[in-house]
Amino acid sequence: MESTNPTAAILVIGDEILTGRTREGNAWHLAGVLANAGFDLKEMRVVSDDHDRIVEAIRALDKSLGGAYDHLFTSGGIGPTHDDVTADAVADAFGVGIGINEQARAAMQARYDKLGLELTGNRLRMARIPDGAELIENAASAAPGFTLGGTHVMAGVPEVFSAMVDALIPRLVGGRPLVSREVEIMRGESDVAEDLAEIARQNPKLSLGSYPFTREGRYGTKLVVRGLDEPAVETAFAQLCQRIGVTP
Amino acid sequence: MESTNPTAAILVIGDEILTGRTREGNAWHLAGVLANAGFDLKEMRVVSDDHDRIVEAIRALDKSLGGAYDHLFTSGGIGPTHDDVTADAVADAFGVGIGINEQARAAMQARYDKLGLELTGNRLRMARIPDGAELIENAASAAPGFTLGGTHVMAGVPEVFSAMVDALIPRLVGGRPLVSREVEIMRGESDVAEDLAEIARQNPKLSLGSYPFTREGRYGTKLVVRGLDEPAVETAFAQLCQRIGVTP
């Protein structure tokens, strides 16, 4: 698919995903948000809570560090415990220092005062922010995320991740939203492969996909037409439906 | 965590994941299988149905091609339609040819005969296998996956992926299964950060993780101890529970 939208990658940091104990959901959520906000998500990665792996991935994925994409969104590893190593890894990837950020400390202090809790050493660890970073507000639990270069660092807890995404996305300049039309047919994908390929050939700016499934023991296929040009998507989708003889 | 187990990565191929329309489940399933079978899963990636991106990822991840890990498991892009480009990309990554594999054709022919279907051009496309690859049986729908070097290529349809995983894993030499013990407490993770860090310091061969959650408006934390040495995991877990005052 042809796209002039800004490109993006998602980096999920966390052993709990790699050991199969937790099913990843933050990247899935953000992928949908990015499609609607006009970002072209090209890649997702999951790495463990390991300083060197995180540094390596950030450098490979953030264009401002010579990597591949305009924006890199990370999830996980910015909490108060010993296995939360993301903020230090980001500082190292960018070659900057890290320390308590006064704006972050103030946001956390306000919340902890309200809750009647003390802002102790471990909690304060969440106010450690790489030098020069801009904070991402956390409406869910105060401890902020941050942006440095093209890298946007957010928490792994789903409610907090989602709150940070809500705060961050409106301040980024996206492109045209991805438009998608789909239909399900109860036929195997081999049956429609030629028609699909023909429509794809006629529409090089669109992306046509087919996704087989089984339902009650029968084979079906979901056909999807995607692109940034809505009228072109609608026209190609109508052509496809006509060729394979289904009502959209 | 210290591990002498073979290392592994998972590469998921598919636009439908990157556009946020489908929540990834195959990598999640395989991650659990790999932990139990004694493989140390280090990384997951998701890339689009794009020949060059797939080639690049395979070369970066498969040690037999100079990449990072002993095993690379892929999901997606080996169906009969124009957007299924994985088999060709794998052949190119390894610099080998690709063509109809007679063993694959025979397996598919037997199944299609049984179903009374013709093995047409599009369906036959699924018997195209890189030269020198070993087939992975597909008990769900016949069209096989394949292994080339350290790369194991499987389908994206969950039932088929799962059938291929079942056929493949027993023939690979794994290591020691990952042992994991966990407990949930209704306290924030800051409260237990020091105890957790202390147990982690005392047990450098184990991995200790804490995962905050909210339930009915209250904060909780899941504490996890992981490792390959079961008695060491049990001992460290008991120490942790004692320190934070919970019953395992």
Interface residues (C-beta under 8 A of the other chain):
Chain A: D15 E16 I17 L18 T19 G20 R21 T22 R23 E24 G25 A27 W28 H29 L30 A31 G32 V33 L34 A35 L41 K42 E43 M44 R45 V46 V47 S48 D49 R53 G79 P80 T81 H82 D83 T120 N122 R123 R125 G156 V157 E159 L178 S180 E189 S190 D191 V192 A193 E194 L196 A197 A200 S207 L208 G209 S210 Y211 P212 F213 T214 V224 R226
Chain B: D15 E16 I17 L18 T19 G20 R21 T22 R23 E24 G25 A27 W28 H29 L30 A31 G32 V33 L34 A35 L41 K42 E43 M44 R45 V46 V47 S48 D49 R53 G79 P80 T81 H82 D83 T120 N122 R123 R125 G156 V157 E159 L178 S180 E189 S190 D191 V192 A193 E194 L196 A197 A200 S207 L208 G209 S210 Y211 P212 F213 T214 V224 R226
